[in-house]
Amino acid sequence: MTHVVIVGCGVVGAAIAYELSHIEGLSITVVDRQQPAQAATGAALGVLMGAISTKTKGNNLWMRLTGIERYNAWVPELEALTGQPILFNRQGILRLCFEDEPLERWRELAAIRISHGWRLELLDRAQLAATYPQLNLERITAAIYSPDDRQVDPAALTQALVLAAVQRGVTFEFETTVVGVEPCDRANPLSELALQQCQQVHTTSGSLAADWLVIAAGLGSTPLTAALQQPVDIRPVLGQAVHVRLPQPMGHSQWQPVLTGEDVHIVPLGKGDYWLGATVEFPINSLMPLPDAVALDTVMQQAIAFCPALAEATIVRAWSGLRPRPEGRPAPIVERLPGYRNVLLATGHYRNGVLLAPATAEKIRQLIVST
Ligand SMILES: Cc1cc2nc3c(=O)[nH]c(=O)nc-3n(C[C@H](O)[C@H](O)[C@H](O)COP(=O)(O)OP(=O)(O)OC[C@H]3O[C@@H](n4cnc5c(N)ncnc54)[C@H](O)[C@@H]3O)c2cc1C
């Protein structure tokens, strides 16, 4: 048996556990200091911006589109395995365009997507008025409709990944903190170039043997990598969001696309419920960011400006979370920890961890099976 220890059971760690559970001969343990989906994942809105992303090529676009494809298969698979429904919006994403926004680049992007089998449609004001009567079109000049993009409930998804992974033999240790990692010396101590190897993972409930260590610990990845003398700098960017309720859904039906404009998402949850968010609040002077009431109010006012009916909504719940953002390099970090043969990083997913989790899991699988 090859022992794999995964630190972190947010959406990224859970997706990796589920993906790896399909490989014969692996004994997989996931360790989290909390219950699953409590950190960034528990705060996320689950908006999956794949085809609507402005990227036209490269690894990040591949990861995004893989995420959409994989969720289309995973969600029904997980629902069947667990018997639990997962909120999964298949109505797509409608991205609002405003005065002065050049539409030409969207036409070009639509042509590129269509050439790769994805759809993007440019809607003019008249089409918007007919299809989305909830919109205030005063400032909105057009919109891009991406029918292939999705939205998923991140906590329900993560719980389902955990349940399905348990069914496939994965062990989970919750309320257990990884406090140390024991690297052994280089296989050949005479060679400076030889890679180190992690052998034992020390937790608050004992030690685990590890042939592979996968660090999917979000913000907790920095102290773990520092303990291995290879610090990876992941910093918090705070996001606030709110769940609101209307007596009835906006628009022609309760199942509508996610609306997104000026970085604000309006996420329909069915009936008259919506998530609105999210703020993007950076740390000031390296201090842990704290929720700013003005920032949340600004997001809500923007949502009301797009859909005036939201002014009548009651607030069900407001929350905040910390996105794990890699400092000085692009998100996410999915690679071998420098200097180590068997330590893999799956961290720093910043604003798109839910979307990028399936492709992250796929990359980790490839790193393990190809070695
Ligand atoms: C308000 C908000 C809205 C968002 N909206 C979206 C969205 O619409 N779409 C999208 O794709 N993404 C969104 N995101 C981003 C997304 O939430 C993150 O990118 C994603 O959740 C990161 O997942 P993760 O599993 O890497 O980290 P986390 O969910 O933070 O999980 C890391 C886990 O590691 C555990 N851990 C850390 N250190 C240790 C240790 N030493 N021992 C044991 N366990 C440890 C923690 O307890 C935690 O459970 C949003 C984020 C926020 C805050």
Ligand as a Chemical Component Dictionary entry (heavy atoms), coordinates in Angstrom:
data_LIG
# 
_chem_comp.id                   LIG 
_chem_comp.type                 NON-POLYMER 
_chem_comp.pdbx_formal_charge   0 
_chem_comp.three_letter_code    LIG 
# 
loop_
_chem_comp_atom.comp_id 
_chem_comp_atom.atom_id 
_chem_comp_atom.alt_atom_id 
_chem_comp_atom.type_symbol 
_chem_comp_atom.charge 
_chem_comp_atom.model_Cartn_x 
_chem_comp_atom.model_Cartn_y 
_chem_comp_atom.model_Cartn_z 
_chem_comp_atom.pdbx_ordinal 
LIG C1  C1  C 0 -16.808 35.170 -0.006 1  
LIG C2  C2  C 0 -16.104 34.208 -0.918 2  
LIG C3  C3  C 0 -16.689 33.885 -2.147 3  
LIG C4  C4  C 0 -16.057 32.977 -3.001 4  
LIG N1  N1  N 0 -16.689 32.649 -4.161 5  
LIG C5  C5  C 0 -16.127 31.726 -4.988 6  
LIG C6  C6  C 0 -16.796 31.342 -6.176 7  
LIG O1  O1  O 0 -17.874 31.854 -6.491 8  
LIG N2  N2  N 0 -16.202 30.400 -6.968 9  
LIG C7  C7  C 0 -15.019 29.809 -6.646 10 
LIG O2  O2  O 0 -14.541 28.947 -7.396 11 
LIG N3  N3  N 0 -14.349 30.176 -5.518 12 
LIG C8  C8  C 0 -14.875 31.118 -4.694 13 
LIG N4  N4  N 0 -14.218 31.513 -3.562 14 
LIG C9  C9  C 0 -12.852 31.010 -3.331 15 
LIG C10 C10 C 0 -12.882 29.636 -2.692 16 
LIG O3  O3  O 0 -13.640 29.701 -1.511 17 
LIG C11 C11 C 0 -11.463 29.179 -2.343 18 
LIG O4  O4  O 0 -10.581 29.348 -3.419 19 
LIG C12 C12 C 0 -11.500 27.682 -1.982 20 
LIG O5  O5  O 0 -12.507 27.440 -1.028 21 
LIG C13 C13 C 0 -10.151 27.208 -1.456 22 
LIG O6  O6  O 0 -10.338 25.873 -1.042 23 
LIG P1  P1  P 0 -9.241  25.118 -0.204 24 
LIG O7  O7  O 0 -9.758  23.742 0.011  25 
LIG O8  O8  O 0 -7.904  25.284 -0.840 26 
LIG O9  O9  O 0 -9.116  25.941 1.169  27 
LIG P2  P2  P 0 -10.040 25.969 2.460  28 
LIG O10 O10 O 0 -11.457 25.817 2.143  29 
LIG O11 O11 O 0 -9.613  27.176 3.208  30 
LIG O12 O12 O 0 -9.601  24.665 3.240  31 
LIG C14 C14 C 0 -8.336  24.512 3.838  32 
LIG C15 C15 C 0 -8.511  23.554 4.997  33 
LIG O13 O13 O 0 -7.233  23.252 5.548  34 
LIG C16 C16 C 0 -7.397  23.066 6.932  35 
LIG N5  N5  N 0 -6.086  23.228 7.561  36 
LIG C17 C17 C 0 -5.231  24.268 7.443  37 
LIG N6  N6  N 0 -4.107  24.029 8.152  38 
LIG C18 C18 C 0 -4.252  22.805 8.723  39 
LIG C19 C19 C 0 -3.432  22.008 9.572  40 
LIG N7  N7  N 0 -2.221  22.406 9.984  41 
LIG N8  N8  N 0 -3.909  20.813 9.971  42 
LIG C20 C20 C 0 -5.135  20.375 9.583  43 
LIG N9  N9  N 0 -5.948  21.102 8.766  44 
LIG C21 C21 C 0 -5.504  22.287 8.350  45 
LIG C22 C22 C 0 -8.409  24.141 7.314  46 
LIG O14 O14 O 0 -9.053  23.817 8.522  47 
LIG C23 C23 C 0 -9.342  24.124 6.125  48 
LIG O15 O15 O 0 -10.464 23.297 6.330  49 
LIG C24 C24 C 0 -14.816 32.406 -2.654 50 
LIG C25 C25 C 0 -14.245 32.712 -1.427 51 
LIG C26 C26 C 0 -14.875 33.600 -0.557 52 
LIG C27 C27 C 0 -14.247 33.903 0.766  53 
# 
loop_
_chem_comp_bond.comp_id 
_chem_comp_bond.atom_id_1 
_chem_comp_bond.atom_id_2 
_chem_comp_bond.value_order 
_chem_comp_bond.pdbx_ordinal 
LIG C1  C2  SING 1  
LIG C2  C3  SING 2  
LIG C2  C26 DOUB 3  
LIG C3  C4  DOUB 4  
LIG C4  N1  SING 5  
LIG C4  C24 SING 6  
LIG N1  C5  DOUB 7  
LIG C5  C6  SING 8  
LIG C5  C8  SING 9  
LIG C6  O1  DOUB 10 
LIG C6  N2  SING 11 
LIG N2  C7  SING 12 
LIG C7  O2  DOUB 13 
LIG C7  N3  SING 14 
LIG N3  C8  DOUB 15 
LIG C8  N4  SING 16 
LIG N4  C9  SING 17 
LIG N4  C24 SING 18 
LIG C9  C10 SING 19 
LIG C10 O3  SING 20 
LIG C10 C11 SING 21 
LIG C11 O4  SING 22 
LIG C11 C12 SING 23 
LIG C12 O5  SING 24 
LIG C12 C13 SING 25 
LIG C13 O6  SING 26 
LIG O6  P1  SING 27 
LIG P1  O7  DOUB 28 
LIG P1  O8  SING 29 
LIG P1  O9  SING 30 
LIG O9  P2  SING 31 
LIG P2  O10 DOUB 32 
LIG P2  O11 SING 33 
LIG P2  O12 SING 34 
LIG O12 C14 SING 35 
LIG C14 C15 SING 36 
LIG C15 O13 SING 37 
LIG C15 C23 SING 38 
LIG O13 C16 SING 39 
LIG C16 N5  SING 40 
LIG C16 C22 SING 41 
LIG N5  C17 SING 42 
LIG N5  C21 SING 43 
LIG C17 N6  DOUB 44 
LIG N6  C18 SING 45 
LIG C18 C19 SING 46 
LIG C18 C21 DOUB 47 
LIG C19 N7  SING 48 
LIG C19 N8  DOUB 49 
LIG N8  C20 SING 50 
LIG C20 N9  DOUB 51 
LIG N9  C21 SING 52 
LIG C22 O14 SING 53 
LIG C22 C23 SING 54 
LIG C23 O15 SING 55 
LIG C24 C25 DOUB 56 
LIG C25 C26 SING 57 
LIG C26 C27 SING 58 
# 
